[in-house]
Amino acid sequence: MRTGIGYDIHPLVSKRKLVLGGVKIPYSMGLYGHSDADVLVHSIADALLGACGERDLGYNFPDKDPRYKDIESLHLLEEIYKIISKKGFFIVNVDSTLIAQEPRLTPYIPEMKKNIAKVLDVKVDQVGVKATNPEGIGPLGEKKAIACLSIATISKRL
């Protein structure tokens, strides 16, 4: 068994859609980034890449590459799943915590879990997604950004 940790943070800006776990969430701002800036998927991706000994998401899918401009992050996660599978690993579980002052994310978590489980070819109960409030502290609490921390456990196929 191997474990990896992932983290991502993106600033909130106007005139962008807010996408988390592949779910479009109604909100007055969205996350700034080269892709759709889905911090949940990005942190899971980095956790999985780390668990199998690969380099990070930005190395594998550089933001200077126009092919990835505005790409749905779930498509990147599909590619990472292929990397893991080719190396002979399967996913035991992933667990994530979103950190955001606003919007309230709890109602969207079941759909996020379903989207991620589908891409990773696992059961929904192998995907943990939680949301917490930073209690007004720092840039996350000041509604300037949204962050996510993830852990992934993988194992070698026999």
Z-matrix of the N, CA and C atoms (Angstrom, degrees):
N
C 1 1.456
C 2 1.523 1 109.67
N 3 1.317 2 114.43 1 145.75
C 4 1.459 3 121.31 2 178.47
C 5 1.521 4 108.70 3 -134.85
N 6 1.322 5 115.36 4 150.50
C 7 1.462 6 120.91 5 -179.17
C 8 1.525 7 109.27 6 -129.80
N 9 1.318 8 115.50 7 143.07
C 10 1.460 9 121.29 8 176.39
C 11 1.517 10 110.09 9 -133.04
N 12 1.317 11 115.96 10 153.64
C 13 1.464 12 122.15 11 179.10
C 14 1.526 13 108.20 12 -118.77
N 15 1.320 14 115.73 13 139.93
C 16 1.459 15 120.74 14 177.15
C 17 1.517 16 110.85 15 -131.30
N 18 1.315 17 115.77 16 150.26
C 19 1.467 18 121.75 17 178.37
C 20 1.516 19 108.00 18 -145.10
N 21 1.322 20 115.74 19 142.19
C 22 1.459 21 119.64 20 173.44
C 23 1.517 22 109.34 21 -149.38
N 24 1.313 23 115.46 22 151.03
C 25 1.462 24 122.74 23 176.41
C 26 1.526 25 107.60 24 -146.83
N 27 1.318 26 116.34 25 138.82
C 28 1.462 27 121.77 26 176.12
C 29 1.521 28 108.49 27 -137.11
N 30 1.333 29 116.74 28 145.73
C 31 1.466 30 119.68 29 177.24
C 32 1.528 31 111.57 30 -74.25
N 33 1.324 32 114.76 31 147.92
C 34 1.465 33 121.54 32 173.46
C 35 1.523 34 109.07 33 -85.00
N 36 1.333 35 115.82 34 133.26
C 37 1.465 36 121.75 35 179.53
C 38 1.527 37 109.27 36 -138.69
N 39 1.317 38 115.68 37 161.08
C 40 1.466 39 119.43 38 176.34
C 41 1.534 40 109.51 39 -79.06
N 42 1.307 41 115.94 40 164.39
C 43 1.468 42 124.20 41 176.91
C 44 1.520 43 113.61 42 63.98
N 45 1.331 44 116.96 43 28.72
C 46 1.470 45 122.11 44 173.04
C 47 1.517 46 107.74 45 -132.83
N 48 1.337 47 116.15 46 148.63
C 49 1.460 48 120.89 47 175.11
C 50 1.522 49 108.52 48 -80.97
N 51 1.326 50 115.95 49 145.90
C 52 1.460 51 121.00 50 175.33
C 53 1.522 52 107.84 51 -94.54
N 54 1.330 53 115.44 52 115.61
C 55 1.462 54 122.14 53 -179.52
C 56 1.520 55 107.92 54 -123.25
N 57 1.334 56 116.17 55 124.32
C 58 1.468 57 122.16 56 177.16
C 59 1.524 58 108.14 57 -136.14
N 60 1.313 59 116.11 58 124.84
C 61 1.461 60 119.46 59 -178.13
C 62 1.518 61 112.12 60 62.08
N 63 1.330 62 116.10 61 27.55
C 64 1.455 63 120.79 62 -178.84
C 65 1.515 64 114.32 63 78.15
N 66 1.328 65 117.53 64 4.85
C 67 1.466 66 122.58 65 -178.84
C 68 1.528 67 108.86 66 -101.56
N 69 1.324 68 115.99 67 127.89
C 70 1.472 69 120.34 68 174.82
C 71 1.523 70 107.85 69 -81.01
N 72 1.319 71 115.99 70 117.64
C 73 1.460 72 122.31 71 -174.83
C 74 1.526 73 109.18 72 -106.03
N 75 1.338 74 116.81 73 125.38
C 76 1.462 75 118.92 74 179.32
C 77 1.536 76 110.84 75 -65.05
N 78 1.325 77 115.60 76 121.04
C 79 1.460 78 121.06 77 179.87
C 80 1.522 79 107.65 78 -164.24
N 81 1.306 80 117.00 79 156.98
C 82 1.467 81 121.18 80 -176.34
C 83 1.526 82 113.43 81 -73.67
N 84 1.335 83 117.57 82 -13.24
C 85 1.460 84 121.75 83 -179.56
C 86 1.522 85 109.50 84 -134.46
N 87 1.329 86 114.68 85 166.58
C 88 1.457 87 121.00 86 175.84
C 89 1.514 88 109.26 87 -135.56
N 90 1.313 89 116.51 88 177.43
C 91 1.456 90 121.23 89 -177.87
C 92 1.524 91 110.71 90 -91.32
N 93 1.325 92 114.89 91 134.50
C 94 1.455 93 121.60 92 -179.59
C 95 1.518 94 109.73 93 -83.70
N 96 1.329 95 116.10 94 134.51
C 97 1.455 96 121.01 95 175.92
C 98 1.510 97 110.92 96 178.07
N 99 1.323 98 116.08 97 172.21
C 100 1.464 99 122.15 98 -179.55
C 101 1.524 100 110.84 99 -70.05
N 102 1.330 101 116.16 100 -41.68
C 103 1.467 102 121.65 101 176.65
C 104 1.525 103 107.27 102 -90.31
N 105 1.333 104 116.86 103 -152.55
C 106 1.472 105 119.02 104 174.51
C 107 1.526 106 111.76 105 -76.60
N 108 1.341 107 117.07 106 -2.92
C 109 1.474 108 124.16 107 174.83
C 110 1.524 109 113.19 108 63.33
N 111 1.317 110 116.73 109 34.10
C 112 1.468 111 122.90 110 -179.66
C 113 1.533 112 109.11 111 -74.09
N 114 1.337 113 116.86 112 95.69
C 115 1.470 114 121.03 113 -175.10
C 116 1.522 115 112.82 114 -62.66
N 117 1.318 116 117.90 115 -30.95
C 118 1.466 117 120.80 116 178.59
C 119 1.524 118 109.94 117 -64.84
N 120 1.310 119 116.60 118 -52.06
C 121 1.465 120 120.38 119 -179.40
C 122 1.528 121 110.75 120 -65.63
N 123 1.327 122 117.58 121 -38.99
C 124 1.466 123 120.39 122 179.72
C 125 1.528 124 111.39 123 -62.79
N 126 1.322 125 117.53 124 -41.84
C 127 1.469 126 118.76 125 -178.35
C 128 1.526 127 110.94 126 -70.58
N 129 1.336 128 117.46 127 -36.22
C 130 1.470 129 120.46 128 175.12
C 131 1.526 130 109.56 129 -64.23
N 132 1.325 131 116.32 130 -43.21
C 133 1.463 132 120.75 131 179.25
C 134 1.525 133 111.08 132 -58.04
N 135 1.320 134 117.52 133 -46.76
C 136 1.464 135 120.42 134 179.41
C 137 1.524 136 111.86 135 -65.16
N 138 1.319 137 117.44 136 -37.27
C 139 1.466 138 120.27 137 177.56
C 140 1.527 139 110.62 138 -62.90
N 141 1.322 140 116.78 139 -43.97
C 142 1.469 141 120.90 140 179.49
C 143 1.523 142 111.42 141 -66.91
N 144 1.327 143 116.56 142 -42.87
C 145 1.465 144 119.86 143 178.10
C 146 1.526 145 110.81 144 -61.54
N 147 1.321 146 116.84 145 -43.69
C 148 1.461 147 120.36 146 178.54
C 149 1.518 148 112.48 147 -63.44
N 150 1.320 149 116.74 148 -39.62
C 151 1.465 150 120.78 149 -178.68
C 152 1.525 151 111.86 150 -62.71
N 153 1.327 152 117.36 151 -33.12
C 154 1.470 153 118.91 152 -179.12
C 155 1.533 154 112.30 153 -99.26
N 156 1.335 155 116.78 154 11.93
C 157 1.456 156 121.00 155 173.11
C 158 1.516 157 115.22 156 81.83
N 159 1.314 158 117.23 157 15.99
C 160 1.466 159 121.32 158 179.21
C 161 1.523 160 110.64 159 -93.01
N 162 1.326 161 115.65 160 167.55
C 163 1.463 162 121.26 161 176.81
C 164 1.518 163 109.79 162 -78.90
N 165 1.320 164 116.98 163 174.12
C 166 1.465 165 122.39 164 -171.17
C 167 1.529 166 114.00 165 -72.44
N 168 1.319 167 114.41 166 173.75
C 169 1.462 168 123.38 167 -177.57
C 170 1.528 169 111.75 168 -57.88
N 171 1.332 170 117.01 169 -45.57
C 172 1.460 171 121.08 170 -179.22
C 173 1.517 172 113.15 171 -63.07
N 174 1.313 173 117.29 172 -31.24
C 175 1.462 174 121.23 173 176.80
C 176 1.526 175 110.15 174 -70.84
N 177 1.319 176 116.56 175 -44.17
C 178 1.463 177 121.84 176 -177.43
C 179 1.528 178 113.20 177 -74.95
N 180 1.328 179 116.97 178 -30.86
C 181 1.467 180 122.50 179 -178.38
C 182 1.535 181 108.37 180 -134.72
N 183 1.341 182 117.83 181 75.31
C 184 1.467 183 121.32 182 -172.55
C 185 1.530 184 113.39 183 -61.47
N 186 1.326 185 115.36 184 141.28
C 187 1.466 186 119.40 185 -179.40
C 188 1.530 187 112.51 186 -73.08
N 189 1.312 188 117.59 187 -6.53
C 190 1.470 189 121.48 188 174.91
C 191 1.538 190 111.07 189 -84.58
N 192 1.324 191 116.90 190 -11.99
C 193 1.464 192 121.91 191 -178.00
C 194 1.526 193 109.63 192 -85.44
N 195 1.333 194 117.87 193 117.58
C 196 1.467 195 120.58 194 -177.19
C 197 1.530 196 113.92 195 -63.27
N 198 1.333 197 117.93 196 -18.77
C 199 1.476 198 120.07 197 178.17
C 200 1.523 199 112.05 198 -62.08
N 201 1.323 200 116.70 199 -23.98
C 202 1.465 201 120.12 200 -175.42
C 203 1.524 202 113.27 201 -101.43
N 204 1.335 203 117.02 202 4.23
C 205 1.469 204 120.82 203 179.13
C 206 1.527 205 109.25 204 -63.07
N 207 1.330 206 115.88 205 121.35
C 208 1.470 207 124.44 206 178.07
C 209 1.532 208 114.23 207 61.02
N 210 1.324 209 118.08 208 16.62
C 211 1.459 210 120.99 209 179.61
C 212 1.528 211 110.22 210 -66.78
N 213 1.321 212 116.00 211 146.56
C 214 1.463 213 120.38 212 173.90
C 215 1.524 214 107.88 213 -69.79
N 216 1.301 215 116.38 214 127.62
C 217 1.462 216 120.90 215 -176.93
C 218 1.522 217 112.55 216 -62.65
N 219 1.320 218 117.98 217 -26.98
C 220 1.467 219 119.75 218 176.46
C 221 1.528 220 110.88 219 -60.54
N 222 1.345 221 118.13 220 -30.11
C 223 1.473 222 120.68 221 176.01
C 224 1.528 223 110.38 222 -67.31
N 225 1.326 224 116.71 223 -38.03
C 226 1.466 225 120.24 224 176.36
C 227 1.524 226 110.24 225 -65.39
N 228 1.331 227 116.30 226 -39.82
C 229 1.467 228 120.57 227 178.72
C 230 1.529 229 110.77 228 -63.20
N 231 1.332 230 117.32 229 -35.86
C 232 1.473 231 120.94 230 175.22
C 233 1.525 232 110.33 231 -59.04
N 234 1.330 233 116.59 232 -43.34
C 235 1.467 234 120.69 233 179.76
C 236 1.528 235 111.14 234 -65.54
N 237 1.311 236 116.69 235 -37.56
C 238 1.464 237 120.51 236 178.33
C 239 1.523 238 110.48 237 -67.63
N 240 1.317 239 116.48 238 -38.69
C 241 1.470 240 120.31 239 175.76
C 242 1.534 241 110.06 240 -59.03
N 243 1.325 242 117.35 241 -39.48
C 244 1.470 243 120.94 242 178.07
C 245 1.530 244 110.73 243 -63.79
N 246 1.333 245 117.03 244 -41.23
C 247 1.473 246 121.30 245 178.15
C 248 1.524 247 109.98 246 -59.85
N 249 1.320 248 115.93 247 -47.64
C 250 1.466 249 121.29 248 -179.21
C 251 1.523 250 110.55 249 -61.01
N 252 1.324 251 115.88 250 -46.52
C 253 1.470 252 120.82 251 -178.74
C 254 1.521 253 111.63 252 -62.64
N 255 1.347 254 116.95 253 -43.24
C 256 1.472 255 120.48 254 179.64
C 257 1.525 256 111.72 255 -62.56
N 258 1.324 257 116.30 256 -29.07
C 259 1.466 258 120.38 257 178.67
C 260 1.528 259 111.85 258 -83.18
N 261 1.347 260 116.76 259 1.10
C 262 1.458 261 120.93 260 175.60
C 263 1.516 262 115.23 261 86.89
N 264 1.333 263 117.73 262 19.49
C 265 1.463 264 121.20 263 -179.85
C 266 1.522 265 111.67 264 -104.67
N 267 1.320 266 114.87 265 155.31
C 268 1.461 267 121.04 266 168.23
C 269 1.524 268 107.29 267 -126.42
N 270 1.316 269 115.54 268 158.17
C 271 1.462 270 121.38 269 -176.66
C 272 1.521 271 109.74 270 -88.90
N 273 1.329 272 115.71 271 125.80
C 274 1.462 273 121.76 272 175.33
C 275 1.524 274 108.48 273 -83.32
N 276 1.323 275 116.35 274 -52.25
C 277 1.467 276 120.70 275 174.86
C 278 1.526 277 110.75 276 -167.39
N 279 1.325 278 114.63 277 161.96
C 280 1.463 279 122.21 278 170.05
C 281 1.521 280 107.05 279 -130.80
N 282 1.319 281 116.25 280 147.55
C 283 1.463 282 121.05 281 179.35
C 284 1.525 283 107.97 282 -142.06
N 285 1.322 284 115.61 283 134.05
C 286 1.465 285 120.84 284 -174.83
C 287 1.516 286 111.69 285 -135.89
N 288 1.324 287 114.95 286 150.46
C 289 1.462 288 121.80 287 171.99
C 290 1.522 289 108.55 288 -127.32
N 291 1.329 290 115.61 289 117.05
C 292 1.459 291 122.62 290 173.84
C 293 1.522 292 108.75 291 -83.77
N 294 1.321 293 117.04 292 140.48
C 295 1.462 294 121.68 293 179.95
C 296 1.526 295 107.77 294 -122.83
N 297 1.341 296 115.66 295 111.23
C 298 1.464 297 120.82 296 -176.74
C 299 1.523 298 110.19 297 -152.97
N 300 1.307 299 116.45 298 135.52
C 301 1.461 300 121.02 299 174.10
C 302 1.530 301 109.64 300 -71.14
N 303 1.315 302 115.18 301 -44.33
C 304 1.467 303 123.28 302 177.23
C 305 1.515 304 107.39 303 -145.55
N 306 1.310 305 118.73 304 157.01
C 307 1.464 306 128.68 305 -8.02
C 308 1.523 307 110.73 306 -78.88
N 309 1.299 308 115.89 307 173.61
C 310 1.461 309 120.92 308 175.16
C 311 1.531 310 107.61 309 -69.97
N 312 1.322 311 117.31 310 123.08
C 313 1.463 312 121.67 311 -171.46
C 314 1.524 313 114.47 312 -100.66
N 315 1.319 314 117.36 313 -16.73
C 316 1.466 315 121.66 314 -174.94
C 317 1.528 316 114.05 315 -49.89
N 318 1.335 317 120.09 316 -43.23
C 319 1.469 318 119.05 317 -178.34
C 320 1.536 319 114.29 318 -62.89
N 321 1.320 320 117.76 319 -20.09
C 322 1.461 321 121.86 320 -175.40
C 323 1.533 322 113.44 321 -97.20
N 324 1.317 323 116.91 322 -7.81
C 325 1.462 324 120.66 323 -174.48
C 326 1.529 325 113.06 324 -61.51
N 327 1.333 326 121.08 325 -43.62
C 328 1.472 327 118.58 326 179.31
C 329 1.535 328 113.32 327 -56.54
N 330 1.323 329 117.42 328 -40.68
C 331 1.470 330 120.36 329 179.25
C 332 1.529 331 111.11 330 -70.13
N 333 1.334 332 117.16 331 -37.39
C 334 1.467 333 120.65 332 176.54
C 335 1.525 334 109.73 333 -59.71
N 336 1.329 335 116.05 334 -48.33
C 337 1.469 336 121.06 335 -179.37
C 338 1.526 337 110.99 336 -59.55
N 339 1.317 338 116.25 337 -42.87
C 340 1.464 339 121.50 338 -179.88
C 341 1.533 340 110.80 339 -62.27
N 342 1.325 341 117.19 340 -45.54
C 343 1.468 342 121.34 341 179.55
C 344 1.522 343 111.85 342 -61.14
N 345 1.315 344 116.30 343 -45.76
C 346 1.466 345 121.16 344 -178.07
C 347 1.521 346 110.50 345 -67.64
N 348 1.326 347 117.13 346 -44.13
C 349 1.467 348 121.24 347 179.21
C 350 1.526 349 111.18 348 -59.64
N 351 1.318 350 116.47 349 -40.45
C 352 1.473 351 120.46 350 -179.84
C 353 1.526 352 110.81 351 -62.44
N 354 1.327 353 117.06 352 -47.26
C 355 1.466 354 121.22 353 -178.90
C 356 1.526 355 111.12 354 -64.61
N 357 1.328 356 117.15 355 -38.72
C 358 1.468 357 121.34 356 -176.59
C 359 1.524 358 113.10 357 -88.50
N 360 1.333 359 116.90 358 0.07
C 361 1.466 360 122.45 359 178.52
C 362 1.533 361 111.60 360 55.62
N 363 1.337 362 115.06 361 47.39
C 364 1.464 363 121.69 362 176.08
C 365 1.525 364 108.65 363 -128.77
N 366 1.326 365 115.80 364 169.51
C 367 1.463 366 120.51 365 175.37
C 368 1.531 367 109.27 366 -75.20
N 369 1.317 368 115.20 367 153.56
C 370 1.467 369 120.33 368 -179.20
C 371 1.526 370 111.22 369 -58.31
N 372 1.338 371 117.71 370 -33.05
C 373 1.470 372 118.78 371 -178.70
C 374 1.534 373 112.97 372 -77.01
N 375 1.328 374 117.03 373 0.88
C 376 1.463 375 120.95 374 172.75
C 377 1.533 376 111.34 375 -94.64
N 378 1.320 377 115.87 376 1.41
C 379 1.464 378 122.38 377 179.47
C 380 1.523 379 108.39 378 -119.66
N 381 1.319 380 116.22 379 117.05
C 382 1.462 381 120.93 380 175.45
C 383 1.518 382 109.59 381 -104.12
N 384 1.322 383 116.02 382 130.04
C 385 1.467 384 121.03 383 174.30
C 386 1.518 385 107.22 384 -135.03
N 387 1.328 386 115.30 385 125.45
C 388 1.458 387 121.36 386 177.74
C 389 1.520 388 108.15 387 -129.63
N 390 1.316 389 115.54 388 160.76
C 391 1.467 390 120.08 389 177.01
C 392 1.522 391 108.47 390 -130.21
N 393 1.317 392 115.39 391 140.00
C 394 1.455 393 120.24 392 177.69
C 395 1.526 394 109.37 393 -133.31
N 396 1.305 395 114.45 394 159.39
C 397 1.454 396 123.16 395 -176.78
C 398 1.531 397 108.15 396 -106.99
N 399 1.322 398 119.21 397 129.94
C 400 1.461 399 120.86 398 -178.72
C 401 1.527 400 114.51 399 -79.15
N 402 1.340 401 117.22 400 9.23
C 403 1.469 402 122.28 401 174.85
C 404 1.529 403 113.03 402 57.06
N 405 1.330 404 116.21 403 36.13
C 406 1.461 405 120.66 404 175.95
C 407 1.517 406 115.47 405 77.41
N 408 1.329 407 117.61 406 7.37
C 409 1.464 408 121.17 407 -175.10
C 410 1.530 409 111.16 408 -91.92
N 411 1.331 410 116.14 409 133.19
C 412 1.458 411 122.70 410 173.97
C 413 1.519 412 113.82 411 65.74
N 414 1.341 413 116.42 412 -169.88
C 415 1.459 414 120.25 413 -177.15
C 416 1.531 415 113.29 414 -62.26
N 417 1.324 416 117.13 415 -29.96
C 418 1.469 417 119.27 416 176.93
C 419 1.522 418 109.88 417 -68.54
N 420 1.313 419 116.64 418 -43.56
C 421 1.458 420 121.43 419 179.14
C 422 1.515 421 113.63 420 -71.08
N 423 1.323 422 115.78 421 -23.70
C 424 1.470 423 121.27 422 178.38
C 425 1.529 424 112.01 423 -88.05
N 426 1.312 425 116.71 424 9.57
C 427 1.477 426 123.81 425 177.80
C 428 1.522 427 112.18 426 62.96
N 429 1.324 428 116.17 427 32.25
C 430 1.461 429 120.95 428 178.76
C 431 1.527 430 111.95 429 -96.54
N 432 1.340 431 116.98 430 -13.96
C 433 1.464 432 120.39 431 -175.76
C 434 1.526 433 109.89 432 -161.19
N 435 1.318 434 114.53 433 167.04
C 436 1.469 435 122.93 434 170.71
C 437 1.520 436 106.20 435 -129.99
N 438 1.332 437 116.45 436 139.53
C 439 1.460 438 121.95 437 -179.10
C 440 1.524 439 109.93 438 -127.88
N 441 1.324 440 114.60 439 165.85
C 442 1.460 441 120.13 440 176.75
C 443 1.523 442 109.33 441 -150.51
N 444 1.312 443 115.41 442 141.33
C 445 1.457 444 123.84 443 175.98
C 446 1.522 445 107.29 444 -120.64
N 447 1.334 446 117.17 445 132.90
C 448 1.468 447 121.01 446 -177.57
C 449 1.517 448 111.14 447 -135.22
N 450 1.315 449 114.44 448 154.96
C 451 1.457 450 122.57 449 172.60
C 452 1.522 451 107.34 450 -132.63
N 453 1.317 452 116.11 451 142.62
C 454 1.462 453 120.90 452 179.59
C 455 1.519 454 109.08 453 -133.22
N 456 1.308 455 115.51 454 140.16
C 457 1.457 456 121.75 455 174.94
C 458 1.522 457 107.88 456 -118.58
N 459 1.335 458 115.33 457 129.23
C 460 1.456 459 121.15 458 178.09
C 461 1.522 460 108.55 459 -127.37
N 462 1.326 461 115.93 460 163.58
C 463 1.456 462 120.29 461 178.59
C 464 1.524 463 108.84 462 -142.32
N 465 1.323 464 116.02 463 154.91
C 466 1.465 465 121.83 464 -179.83
C 467 1.523 466 109.35 465 -78.54
N 468 1.334 467 115.59 466 136.95
C 469 1.469 468 120.32 467 174.54
C 470 1.525 469 108.37 468 -69.07
N 471 1.304 470 116.06 469 142.37
C 472 1.474 471 120.05 470 178.70
C 473 1.506 472 111.16 471 -86.90
